[in-house]
Amino acid sequence: MIYTNSDRVLRTKQGAVSGAALRFLQAGSDPRRKNRLSARGFIFSGPRNHSNHSFHSNHSLCKTSNKNLRGKAQKRSPKRTHCPGARRGVIVVAKEHRKENDMTTNEYFDQEMRVLSPDKALLPRSFALCWDTPDLDERRRRDQKLYHLAVDPLGSGGFALDAERFKAAWTACRAAWKEDPTAFLEQNLESGSWFSAACLMAQTLPELYYVVEGFLPQGLVVLASPPKYGKSWLALQLCLAVSQGEPFLGMPCHPSTCLYLALEDGKQRLQKRLARLDDQQLQNRSLYFETRAITLGEGLLLYLEGFLSQHPDCRLVVIDTLQKVRGSGENSSSLYASDYTDMGHLKAFADRFGLCLVLVHHLRKMSDETDPFNRIAGSNGIFGAADAALVLTRAKREDPRTILDLAGRDVEEQRLVLRFDKASCRWHSLGAPDEAEEAVLAADYANDPLVKTILQQLEAGGGKWQTNAKGFLDACKAACGSCPVDTGQTLARRLDRLAPLLHARDGVLYQARLRGTAGRNYSFRKPDCAPAPGE
């Protein structure tokens, strides 16, 4: 087991080592584990093997008993002491080197810059780290380093933030620092996380980036549906739309380079799908694919970082599917922790580079009409860690319409009705459920053979038409090839139901009159036409 809660070590004022840190150290000699402590303020020295790890210290040393291994440490005189319960030969000496004489050291500042993320580059803590030194030249050096880290392009190791926003944040924090340097530094360095409302409101933060305007924000997004619902077609259609700057489901997109990890497909299937979607997209040079299954443990995020360094304009990455990059499953007792940890790594990566990372996932077989997001496979940690989620559902698998539900932190909850066109293999939005219902009614009305017959006869008759049941049925067969009714009684009932729609949609006035044994006589006319004699 790897212990990563070494933050507690850094926050002990005497620099004492907690039992959790000892267990973390005992877990092995993986240099990545040592780097986690190094990034938090500790220095390793000595041979690189598990039998001789040591810290150097100007502060306190600790002798940890079995009781201490449960998370507590005791202050001891400054000498090296063997730690009972640890591997033989492991000597642990702790040092917190964040500050010397209550000032941030150059080494600690450089470490903080290496782990800084774009969302924290303009926070007061970043500027406080720059100014927490009495050396004026060193302050200027740190200011320059932070400036270039924030403003330089992604391909050059920067975050590509707007220079004017950096200057505005710098000016606001500088004013607060000059007003009370001690309070400013204590407030932003002692905890490293809290800040006042005044400092927050003084900052000029970058606007949230939307891949699809008002619909798909930057961050971690889950796209889930039952198997064979067409979610991969939807993901590919999204990538094509964003890479070309074309609308997606009728909504505008911001053009950018896209990377689609089709980990369940091969090149042949991808080629066929691209050809079926649109022949014009075959020369698309802003959309890239990967078909190899690279897991998180095998360095997926490092691989993606390499791609982004070569394509700094990439703002959309799709991973199809999530399970392909997670590798083998975890123990069910720690399912939530495992899900939340994996999703946390992916979210931190998306936030760091300011992109939208879409994870294609599955739904459970269970039904939940009250909350479709409860059906996302895995624990609640997957939905909880995501910034937004899209879920595709149907009342029945064979239904022609699909419901798309959207929920997220930076988007309004939405429900859209989609229709998949099998001929073009594209999804089309019918709008919100009420809009979709109206669209269905309008389509049914426009395609009704009786309506087509009436409108055709009105156009031919100058806005008026009178007929009986037999004449109507014959006219319907001539106009449409067939008639959905075959008797006068059935025709009368259908026309009675159509009468309000005829008047509302086309302004057609309808009247039926009995003619004794001759049956009904049907009269149709436009409002600007005078009624026929006898009406």
PLY file of the C-alpha trace (Angstrom):
ply
format ascii 1.0
element vertex 535
property float x
property float y
property float z
element edge 534
property int vertex1
property int vertex2
end_header
0.00 0.00 0.00
1.24 3.50 -0.83
0.56 6.28 1.68
0.25 9.74 0.23
-1.00 11.74 3.21
2.43 13.24 3.81
0.88 16.71 4.03
0.55 16.11 7.77
4.32 15.90 8.04
4.81 19.31 6.53
2.28 20.93 8.81
3.96 19.92 12.09
5.81 23.04 13.23
8.71 21.08 14.69
9.14 19.06 11.50
8.33 15.77 13.23
7.63 12.69 11.14
4.21 11.08 11.50
3.59 7.36 11.48
1.82 7.68 8.13
4.97 9.15 6.62
7.06 6.33 8.06
4.78 3.73 6.53
4.91 5.67 3.28
8.70 5.51 3.41
8.74 1.84 4.32
6.53 1.00 1.33
9.54 0.74 -0.95
12.27 2.56 -2.76
10.24 3.82 -5.70
11.75 7.26 -6.49
8.29 8.55 -7.37
7.23 8.03 -3.76
10.29 9.92 -2.56
9.43 12.74 -4.94
6.02 13.10 -3.34
7.67 13.88 0.00
10.33 16.01 -1.67
7.65 18.14 -3.33
6.14 18.70 0.13
9.31 20.01 1.72
11.65 17.14 2.58
15.15 16.33 1.33
16.42 12.78 0.82
20.07 11.87 0.87
22.18 8.75 0.99
22.30 5.65 -1.24
19.19 5.01 -3.31
18.15 1.74 -1.73
15.48 0.86 0.75
17.97 0.04 3.48
19.40 3.54 3.85
16.81 6.28 3.30
17.48 9.34 5.41
16.46 12.94 5.85
18.84 15.74 6.88
17.56 18.15 9.48
18.39 21.31 11.36
15.25 20.87 13.42
14.07 17.85 15.36
14.56 14.13 14.96
12.08 11.53 15.92
12.16 8.14 17.48
8.91 6.47 16.56
7.47 3.69 18.65
4.75 1.28 17.64
2.26 3.71 19.13
3.69 6.50 17.02
3.20 4.43 13.87
-0.53 5.01 14.21
-0.06 8.64 13.25
1.71 10.46 16.11
5.33 11.51 16.53
7.43 12.43 19.54
9.99 15.19 19.69
13.48 13.94 20.43
16.94 15.37 20.74
18.67 16.10 17.41
20.39 12.81 16.67
19.82 9.93 14.31
17.73 7.21 15.84
16.64 3.84 14.57
12.87 3.56 14.23
11.41 0.36 15.76
8.93 -1.36 13.48
10.63 -0.11 10.34
12.81 -2.22 8.06
16.25 -2.88 9.42
18.64 -0.11 8.59
15.99 2.54 7.86
17.05 5.80 9.51
14.54 8.65 9.39
15.37 12.27 10.12
12.82 14.95 9.18
13.27 18.48 8.00
10.77 21.08 6.91
12.76 23.31 4.60
9.96 25.48 3.32
11.26 28.42 5.31
14.53 29.60 6.70
14.21 32.46 9.20
10.47 32.55 8.39
11.14 33.13 4.68
10.41 30.93 1.68
13.62 29.41 0.37
14.52 29.49 -3.31
14.44 25.71 -3.45
10.94 25.53 -2.01
9.74 28.26 -4.38
11.09 26.36 -7.39
9.39 23.18 -6.17
6.07 25.00 -5.81
6.37 26.33 -9.34
6.95 22.81 -10.68
3.68 21.55 -9.21
1.64 24.71 -9.84
-1.53 24.29 -11.93
-3.18 26.90 -14.21
-6.17 27.37 -11.90
-3.82 28.39 -9.05
-1.32 30.49 -11.00
-3.19 33.75 -10.33
-4.14 33.06 -6.72
-2.65 35.27 -3.97
-0.58 32.33 -2.67
1.47 32.25 -5.88
2.38 35.93 -5.53
3.02 35.53 -1.81
5.62 32.86 -2.59
7.33 35.36 -4.91
7.49 38.14 -2.32
8.33 36.08 0.76
12.03 36.99 0.65
14.01 40.08 1.75
16.12 40.00 -1.42
14.69 42.47 -3.96
16.50 40.81 -6.87
15.14 37.44 -5.82
11.60 38.85 -5.75
12.04 40.07 -9.30
13.39 36.69 -10.39
10.41 34.92 -8.87
7.97 37.38 -10.41
9.51 36.75 -13.82
9.40 32.98 -13.37
5.75 33.03 -12.33
4.92 35.40 -15.20
6.49 33.17 -17.84
4.95 30.04 -16.32
1.50 31.61 -16.48
1.71 33.43 -19.83
4.03 31.36 -22.04
2.37 29.02 -24.60
1.53 25.45 -23.63
4.17 24.07 -25.96
6.83 26.16 -24.20
5.99 24.92 -20.72
3.53 27.68 -19.80
-0.20 27.79 -19.13
-1.06 30.24 -21.97
-3.00 32.56 -19.63
-3.82 36.08 -20.76
-1.03 38.53 -19.91
-3.48 41.30 -19.00
-5.22 39.01 -16.53
-1.89 38.18 -14.94
-1.04 41.87 -14.62
-4.43 42.63 -13.09
-4.06 39.85 -10.51
-0.47 40.92 -9.77
-1.55 44.55 -9.27
-4.40 43.63 -6.92
-2.24 41.33 -4.80
0.63 43.81 -4.81
-1.66 46.49 -3.38
-2.80 44.14 -0.60
0.82 43.18 0.13
1.97 46.82 0.36
-0.89 47.67 2.69
0.12 44.98 5.21
2.96 42.68 4.06
2.94 40.52 7.19
-0.80 39.89 7.11
-0.76 39.18 3.38
2.06 36.63 3.65
0.66 34.93 6.75
-2.78 34.71 5.25
-1.61 33.14 2.01
1.35 31.03 3.16
0.49 29.59 6.55
-2.35 27.42 5.25
-1.61 27.70 1.56
-5.29 27.42 0.68
-7.51 30.02 2.33
-7.89 33.57 1.08
-10.12 36.51 1.87
-13.17 37.54 -0.08
-11.48 40.87 -0.81
-8.47 39.15 -2.42
-10.75 36.87 -4.41
-12.89 39.71 -5.73
-9.79 41.73 -6.64
-8.60 39.04 -9.03
-9.33 38.96 -12.75
-9.88 35.25 -13.34
-10.10 33.69 -16.80
-13.53 32.87 -18.16
-14.54 29.22 -18.13
-13.89 27.65 -21.52
-16.74 25.81 -23.24
-16.04 23.30 -25.99
-19.76 23.42 -26.88
-21.15 26.80 -25.88
-23.30 26.58 -22.75
-23.31 22.78 -22.92
-19.87 21.19 -22.53
-17.39 23.02 -20.25
-13.73 22.39 -19.60
-13.02 19.80 -16.95
-13.93 16.14 -16.53
-17.09 14.94 -18.31
-18.70 11.48 -18.22
-20.76 10.28 -21.22
-22.68 7.13 -20.28
-25.34 4.90 -21.80
-26.25 1.21 -22.00
-24.26 -0.85 -24.52
-24.96 -0.35 -28.23
-26.89 2.90 -27.78
-24.68 4.89 -30.13
-22.59 6.81 -27.58
-19.40 6.21 -29.58
-21.10 7.70 -32.65
-22.07 10.69 -30.51
-18.50 11.08 -29.21
-17.06 10.88 -32.72
-19.63 13.38 -33.98
-18.61 15.72 -31.14
-14.93 15.48 -32.11
-15.71 16.18 -35.76
-17.84 19.20 -34.86
-15.25 20.72 -32.52
-12.31 20.06 -34.84
-14.16 21.87 -37.65
-15.89 24.52 -35.55
-19.30 23.30 -36.71
-22.49 23.08 -34.58
-22.99 20.05 -32.37
-26.64 19.09 -31.91
-27.50 22.59 -33.09
-25.19 24.32 -30.57
-22.09 26.35 -31.55
-18.62 24.91 -30.92
-15.26 26.57 -30.37
-12.83 25.07 -32.92
-9.77 23.29 -31.60
-7.63 20.23 -32.11
-9.17 17.03 -30.71
-7.79 13.67 -29.61
-10.07 10.61 -29.65
-8.81 7.50 -27.85
-10.92 4.80 -29.54
-9.61 1.99 -27.37
-12.31 -0.51 -28.40
-11.92 0.08 -32.14
-9.36 -0.60 -34.81
-8.26 1.53 -37.74
-10.63 -0.26 -40.14
-13.71 0.49 -38.04
-12.67 4.10 -37.50
-12.13 4.55 -41.22
-15.58 3.17 -42.03
-17.24 5.34 -39.41
-15.56 8.49 -40.67
-16.60 7.64 -44.22
-20.23 7.10 -43.17
-20.39 10.31 -41.17
-19.15 12.62 -43.91
-16.78 12.16 -46.83
-15.65 15.78 -46.49
-14.18 15.03 -43.05
-11.68 12.51 -44.42
-9.08 15.27 -44.87
-9.56 16.56 -41.31
-6.11 17.30 -39.89
-7.32 18.68 -36.55
-8.66 15.35 -35.29
-6.26 12.68 -34.03
-6.87 9.08 -32.97
-5.27 6.48 -30.72
-6.37 2.83 -30.61
-3.90 1.38 -28.11
-5.16 0.75 -24.59
-2.82 2.76 -22.34
-3.82 2.56 -18.68
-3.34 5.13 -15.95
-0.78 2.90 -14.32
1.15 2.59 -17.57
1.51 6.35 -17.95
-1.64 7.50 -19.76
-1.46 11.04 -18.38
2.21 11.34 -19.28
1.38 10.19 -22.81
-1.43 12.75 -23.08
0.87 15.46 -21.78
3.31 14.62 -24.57
0.53 14.97 -27.15
-0.54 18.33 -25.69
3.02 19.62 -25.83
2.99 18.98 -29.59
-0.60 20.24 -30.04
-1.06 23.08 -27.53
-4.35 24.11 -29.17
-6.03 20.81 -28.21
-9.03 21.49 -25.95
-10.97 18.22 -26.29
-9.81 14.69 -25.42
-12.21 11.72 -25.54
-11.38 8.40 -23.86
-13.57 5.56 -25.13
-13.93 3.78 -22.75
-13.05 4.65 -19.14
-12.60 1.03 -18.09
-9.96 0.48 -20.77
-7.61 2.97 -19.10
-8.25 1.86 -15.53
-6.82 -1.63 -15.86
-7.85 -4.37 -13.44
-10.59 -3.61 -10.95
-10.04 -2.83 -7.29
-11.36 -4.61 -4.21
-15.07 -3.96 -3.84
-14.53 -2.76 -0.27
-12.57 0.22 -1.60
-14.55 0.76 -4.80
-15.59 4.33 -3.96
-12.06 5.33 -2.96
-10.62 3.73 -6.09
-13.16 5.41 -8.37
-12.71 8.80 -6.75
-8.91 8.55 -6.84
-8.77 7.62 -10.53
-11.30 10.28 -11.44
-9.41 12.78 -9.29
-6.21 12.20 -11.28
-8.09 12.65 -14.56
-9.86 15.78 -13.33
-6.62 17.33 -12.08
-5.09 16.70 -15.50
-8.03 18.33 -17.29
-7.92 21.33 -14.95
-4.18 21.69 -15.33
-4.37 22.03 -19.12
-7.76 23.74 -19.29
-9.30 21.14 -21.59
-12.47 19.08 -21.72
-11.74 15.42 -20.97
-14.71 13.20 -21.93
-14.88 9.67 -20.51
-17.19 7.28 -22.36
-18.73 4.92 -19.81
-21.60 2.47 -19.27
-24.85 2.45 -17.30
-26.12 -0.22 -14.96
-29.01 -2.42 -16.09
-31.15 -1.17 -13.20
-33.73 1.49 -14.00
-34.15 4.75 -12.11
-36.77 7.06 -13.56
-36.24 9.68 -10.85
-32.49 10.16 -11.38
-30.79 8.69 -14.48
-27.34 9.60 -13.10
-27.74 6.94 -10.41
-27.37 4.37 -13.18
-23.75 5.31 -13.99
-21.70 2.13 -13.55
-19.36 1.99 -10.56
-19.68 3.89 -7.32
-20.91 7.43 -6.75
-17.26 8.47 -6.83
-17.35 8.56 -10.64
-20.25 10.99 -10.90
-19.14 12.87 -7.78
-15.67 13.67 -9.13
-16.86 14.67 -12.61
-17.56 18.28 -13.52
-20.44 17.25 -15.79
-22.20 14.09 -16.92
-24.24 13.13 -19.98
-26.58 10.12 -19.82
-28.43 8.52 -22.75
-31.60 6.54 -21.92
-34.74 5.18 -23.58
-38.01 3.86 -22.25
-37.47 0.83 -24.51
-34.39 -0.11 -26.49
-36.34 -0.07 -29.76
-37.71 3.46 -29.20
-36.74 5.82 -32.04
-36.12 8.70 -29.63
-33.37 8.88 -27.00
-33.31 11.12 -23.93
-30.05 12.96 -23.22
-29.74 14.27 -19.64
-27.02 16.76 -18.71
-25.97 17.80 -15.20
-22.86 19.60 -14.03
-21.26 22.21 -11.83
-20.93 24.88 -14.51
-23.91 24.07 -16.73
-27.64 24.18 -16.22
-29.41 20.86 -16.02
-30.85 20.04 -19.40
-32.87 17.30 -21.02
-32.85 16.91 -24.79
-34.61 14.48 -27.07
-32.32 13.00 -29.72
-32.95 10.95 -32.82
-30.32 8.77 -34.47
-30.40 8.83 -38.27
-29.22 5.38 -39.37
-28.68 6.52 -42.95
-26.14 9.22 -42.05
-25.14 7.73 -38.64
-25.64 11.14 -37.05
-27.51 12.25 -33.96
-30.05 15.07 -34.30
-31.58 17.10 -31.50
-35.35 17.51 -31.40
-35.06 20.01 -28.54
-36.45 19.80 -25.03
-39.17 17.18 -24.40
-42.02 19.67 -24.84
-40.40 21.04 -28.00
-39.80 17.53 -29.28
-43.42 16.60 -28.64
-44.55 19.63 -30.60
-42.14 18.73 -33.39
-43.55 15.21 -33.52
-47.10 16.54 -33.70
-46.12 18.97 -36.44
-44.43 16.21 -38.43
-47.40 13.90 -38.00
-49.73 16.67 -39.14
-47.64 17.55 -42.19
-47.36 13.90 -43.24
-51.02 13.04 -42.67
-52.56 11.93 -46.03
-55.87 13.57 -45.12
-54.18 16.93 -44.51
-52.21 16.65 -47.74
-55.41 15.91 -49.65
-57.28 18.87 -48.15
-54.46 21.37 -48.81
-53.96 20.11 -52.36
-57.67 20.41 -53.18
-57.88 23.88 -51.63
-54.98 25.06 -53.77
-56.56 23.62 -56.89
-60.03 25.03 -56.04
-58.98 28.59 -55.22
-59.31 28.19 -51.48
-62.58 26.22 -51.38
-63.51 22.55 -51.60
-66.75 20.66 -51.09
-67.10 16.90 -51.33
-68.74 13.82 -49.85
-67.10 10.79 -48.22
-66.58 8.88 -51.48
-65.15 11.95 -53.21
-62.74 12.55 -50.31
-61.53 8.94 -50.28
-60.98 8.96 -54.05
-59.09 12.28 -53.88
-56.91 10.97 -51.04
-55.95 7.85 -53.00
-55.15 9.96 -56.06
-53.00 12.40 -54.07
-51.17 9.96 -51.79
-51.53 6.57 -53.42
-53.53 5.22 -50.50
-55.93 6.39 -47.81
-55.68 5.55 -44.08
-59.49 5.30 -43.78
-61.94 3.28 -45.83
-65.41 4.22 -44.53
-67.39 7.43 -44.15
-67.77 7.01 -40.39
-64.03 6.60 -39.85
-63.35 9.59 -42.11
-65.81 11.76 -40.14
-64.11 10.94 -36.81
-60.64 11.66 -38.22
-61.73 14.99 -39.71
-63.35 16.03 -36.40
-60.00 15.48 -34.64
-58.08 17.29 -37.40
-60.38 20.34 -37.47
-58.61 22.32 -34.65
-55.18 21.63 -36.17
-56.35 22.59 -39.66
-57.54 25.93 -38.33
-54.52 26.57 -36.07
-51.78 25.59 -38.50
-53.20 26.43 -41.94
-56.25 28.60 -41.20
-58.61 26.09 -42.83
-62.27 26.24 -41.79
-64.04 22.89 -41.75
-67.75 22.13 -41.67
-69.68 18.85 -42.03
-73.41 18.68 -42.84
-75.74 15.70 -43.04
-77.62 15.30 -46.29
-80.19 12.76 -45.20
-79.64 9.35 -46.75
-76.89 10.79 -48.97
-74.56 10.95 -45.96
-72.27 13.77 -44.95
-71.10 16.66 -47.05
-67.66 18.11 -46.15
-66.77 21.74 -46.75
-63.26 23.27 -46.48
-62.28 26.85 -47.17
-59.66 29.51 -46.44
-60.75 32.51 -44.30
-60.49 34.92 -47.23
-62.92 32.85 -49.31
-66.65 33.37 -49.10
-68.66 30.34 -47.95
-70.37 28.29 -50.61
-74.17 28.51 -50.94
-75.88 26.44 -48.28
-73.02 26.57 -45.78
0 1
1 2
2 3
3 4
4 5
5 6
6 7
7 8
8 9
9 10
10 11
11 12
12 13
13 14
14 15
15 16
16 17
17 18
18 19
19 20
20 21
21 22
22 23
23 24
24 25
25 26
26 27
27 28
28 29
29 30
30 31
31 32
32 33
33 34
34 35
35 36
36 37
37 38
38 39
39 40
40 41
41 42
42 43
43 44
44 45
45 46
46 47
47 48
48 49
49 50
50 51
51 52
52 53
53 54
54 55
55 56
56 57
57 58
58 59
59 60
60 61
61 62
62 63
63 64
64 65
65 66
66 67
67 68
68 69
69 70
70 71
71 72
72 73
73 74
74 75
75 76
76 77
77 78
78 79
79 80
80 81
81 82
82 83
83 84
84 85
85 86
86 87
87 88
88 89
89 90
90 91
91 92
92 93
93 94
94 95
95 96
96 97
97 98
98 99
99 100
100 101
101 102
102 103
103 104
104 105
105 106
106 107
107 108
108 109
109 110
110 111
111 112
112 113
113 114
114 115
115 116
116 117
117 118
118 119
119 120
120 121
121 122
122 123
123 124
124 125
125 126
126 127
127 128
128 129
129 130
130 131
131 132
132 133
133 134
134 135
135 136
136 137
137 138
138 139
139 140
140 141
141 142
142 143
143 144
144 145
145 146
146 147
147 148
148 149
149 150
150 151
151 152
152 153
153 154
154 155
155 156
156 157
157 158
158 159
159 160
160 161
161 162
162 163
163 164
164 165
165 166
166 167
167 168
168 169
169 170
170 171
171 172
172 173
173 174
174 175
175 176
176 177
177 178
178 179
179 180
180 181
181 182
182 183
183 184
184 185
185 186
186 187
187 188
188 189
189 190
190 191
191 192
192 193
193 194
194 195
195 196
196 197
197 198
198 199
199 200
200 201
201 202
202 203
203 204
204 205
205 206
206 207
207 208
208 209
209 210
210 211
211 212
212 213
213 214
214 215
215 216
216 217
217 218
218 219
219 220
220 221
221 222
222 223
223 224
224 225
225 226
226 227
227 228
228 229
229 230
230 231
231 232
232 233
233 234
234 235
235 236
236 237
237 238
238 239
239 240
240 241
241 242
242 243
243 244
244 245
245 246
246 247
247 248
248 249
249 250
250 251
251 252
252 253
253 254
254 255
255 256
256 257
257 258
258 259
259 260
260 261
261 262
262 263
263 264
264 265
265 266
266 267
267 268
268 269
269 270
270 271
271 272
272 273
273 274
274 275
275 276
276 277
277 278
278 279
279 280
280 281
281 282
282 283
283 284
284 285
285 286
286 287
287 288
288 289
289 290
290 291
291 292
292 293
293 294
294 295
295 296
296 297
297 298
298 299
299 300
300 301
301 302
302 303
303 304
304 305
305 306
306 307
307 308
308 309
309 310
310 311
311 312
312 313
313 314
314 315
315 316
316 317
317 318
318 319
319 320
320 321
321 322
322 323
323 324
324 325
325 326
326 327
327 328
328 329
329 330
330 331
331 332
332 333
333 334
334 335
335 336
336 337
337 338
338 339
339 340
340 341
341 342
342 343
343 344
344 345
345 346
346 347
347 348
348 349
349 350
350 351
351 352
352 353
353 354
354 355
355 356
356 357
357 358
358 359
359 360
360 361
361 362
362 363
363 364
364 365
365 366
366 367
367 368
368 369
369 370
370 371
371 372
372 373
373 374
374 375
375 376
376 377
377 378
378 379
379 380
380 381
381 382
382 383
383 384
384 385
385 386
386 387
387 388
388 389
389 390
390 391
391 392
392 393
393 394
394 395
395 396
396 397
397 398
398 399
399 400
400 401
401 402
402 403
403 404
404 405
405 406
406 407
407 408
408 409
409 410
410 411
411 412
412 413
413 414
414 415
415 416
416 417
417 418
418 419
419 420
420 421
421 422
422 423
423 424
424 425
425 426
426 427
427 428
428 429
429 430
430 431
431 432
432 433
433 434
434 435
435 436
436 437
437 438
438 439
439 440
440 441
441 442
442 443
443 444
444 445
445 446
446 447
447 448
448 449
449 450
450 451
451 452
452 453
453 454
454 455
455 456
456 457
457 458
458 459
459 460
460 461
461 462
462 463
463 464
464 465
465 466
466 467
467 468
468 469
469 470
470 471
471 472
472 473
473 474
474 475
475 476
476 477
477 478
478 479
479 480
480 481
481 482
482 483
483 484
484 485
485 486
486 487
487 488
488 489
489 490
490 491
491 492
492 493
493 494
494 495
495 496
496 497
497 498
498 499
499 500
500 501
501 502
502 503
503 504
504 505
505 506
506 507
507 508
508 509
509 510
510 511
511 512
512 513
513 514
514 515
515 516
516 517
517 518
518 519
519 520
520 521
521 522
522 523
523 524
524 525
525 526
526 527
527 528
528 529
529 530
530 531
531 532
532 533
533 534
